[in-house]
Amino acid sequence: MTAVPDRDHIAPFTPTTRSITAPDPVRTALRQAGPIVQVTAPAGGPAWIVTEEALAREVCAHPQIVKDPAMAPLYWDRMTAGLEQTAAEQPSLTTLDGPEHARLRRAHAPLFSARRIGEQSPRIHAIARQLLTGIAAHGAVVDLMADFTIRYPLTVLLDLLGIPLDRLDEAIDACRRMLDDEPDAQQEAIAAIAGLAAAGLQDGGRGLAAELRDRMPAGTTPQELHYHLFGLIFAGQLTTDASIGFLIARLLGERDDPGAGGNENVLASGPGSVDELVRETLRRNPPAPFTLWRFTTTEIELAGVRLPARAPVLIDIQGIDTAPARSPGPDLTFGAGAHFCIGAQLALLELRAVATVLRQDFPRARLTVPHGGLRQSGLGGIQGNRLVVLPVVLTG
């Protein structure tokens, strides 16, 4: 049995702000500490972070490592730890495991397959074009992080789900309140988003919300369905919001300085270059730097290290994907195994649409500050970084 490194000087849960081009010292420190590193969790006590790809994929498939917050350490405060309700209290794609998770995933998966999402490509490109054209009409410097990066994915999600777009500002407000640390703010925001989701279930609804309702396992309550729709809306907005900012920054940064992002060919014509830009952006700046929490159901051994029951485990997605010695191949941006992100195809299409529209319709768009002058900040832990501001002139 190997003693697990305990690195108190590594601070993966500490808020940070740094240049968009500055290396992340946490990633380097974790990688150097070994394949599994013991740290202190925000809610107290030890947690273990996996930094090696083969071990990460083993964790994703391990039958004794689960997502259910019911298995979190008994002394953890749910709010401090940022946990959902338990699977028994609120079943969801992110809290269930095993056969129950598989049944719920079967209900979702066909609606978010590559074929179904691909059919939405013209509409999603049109939404990106409409929003950016509206912003460009102002003819001035705009901060795309102030509104566009949240408005665009929420417009796409509400449109797909069949929720009236006149409820868009309500959705934006609720998603922002989800990150509020005021007491009861999150529960109020969840209720607001679930209420919006119900609008897509009205008689005659033809969006994915109504389709999902008809595909849900028998016995699903209306409240459970509303929560599933909440999960799709909030997770789809939160993760894509940050990714859009990094994508635009890289696209426009390389337009001014082809070496800024490390690849001089990403602006060449053709869909392949857009796909490459999107994939490289997500690899370098994944929507979530870590997986959601997982917990051991019993004492287990990983890489020669003994972990107790209820041990909190994270996978360092960003560190693994950006490791200098990593071999080419599928990355961990959207996870792996049974919990691979259900919305991956939609996220990829949304990013491709933004890159394509900017390249084709706004050839003179530019950053108003040097690419290296952009700043990114994050709260630490499982929440990813986001650009502080993204000042752009679209038509100047």
C-alpha positions, 0 to 999 in steps of 0.5 A: 500500500502506498502513502498518498501525497498530502499537499497542503500547499496546493490550493485547487479550491481557492479563487484566482484571477490571472492572465488568459495566457498565464499557466495554471500553477494548480494543474502543474502542482497536482500533476507533479504530486502524483496520480492521486493527491490528497487535499483538504476539501472546502467542506472540511476533511480530506479529498482525493484528486486523480491526475492521471488519465488511465486512473481517471477512466478507471474511476469513471467506471468504478462500481464502488465510486458513485455520484450520489451526494448521500455518500458524501462525508457525514460532516459535510455541509451541503451548501459549503460543499456545493452538493445537489440533493441526494438521489433519493430526494431528487433523482437526476442524471448527476446524482443517480448511478447504475440501472436507475441512471441508465433508464434516465439516460435512455430517456434523454440520449436520443434527444441529444444525439449527434443526428438530432442536434445536427438537425438543429444546426441551421437554427442555432447558426441563425440564433448566433447570427441574429444576436451578434448582428444585433450587438454589432448594430450598436457600433461600439465596443461591447463586452461579450461576457456581459450579456452575449455569452449567457444570452446565446446558450439560453436562447438556444436551450429555450428554443429547443425545449419549446419554452417561449423566448419571451421568458428569456430574461427570466431565465438569464436572471435565474441562472445568475442567481444560481451563483448568488451566495445569499441564503435561499437564492439557489432554491429560488432560482431552481424554482424559477427555472423549473417554472420556466421549464413547465412552460415547454410542457403546455398542451401542444408543446412540440419542443424537446421538453414535451418529447422528454416528458413522453420518454421518461420512465414510468412513475416520474412525477411532474416535479422530477421532470421539471428538475430534469429540465432545470438541469438541462437549462442551468448546466447547458448555460453555465458550461457553455457561457465560459467556453464561448468567451474563451473561444471568441478570445482565441479566434480574435486573438489569433486573427491579430496574432496567429501565434497567440493560440499556438496554431496558425491554421485555425482561421483557414477556411473549411469546417475542419479548422472550426472543429479544431478551434473548438476542440482545442479551446475546450481542451485548454479551457474545459467548462469544468476543470474537475468532475463533479464530486464522486464518493466511495461506497466502501474502502477501496484501493486506487493506484496503491492508495487506500481510500476509506468509505465516503471518500470524496474524489475528483478528477482533474480534467484540465490537468489531464487534458493539458499534460505535456506528455499526453498522447493524442486521442479522446480527451476528458472534456465531457467526462467518460463512462456512463456519466459522459455529458449528455449535452456534448453534441449541443455544446460543440454545435453552439461553439462551432456556430459562433466561430463560423458566424464570426469568421464569415459575417464579421471578418473585421471583428477584433479585440480592443485589448491585446489577447494577453491582456485578457483576464480570467477568474474562477471561484476554484474547485469544480466551477470553471474559470470565466473571462472577466471581460471580453471587449470587442468591436464587431464591425470596426 
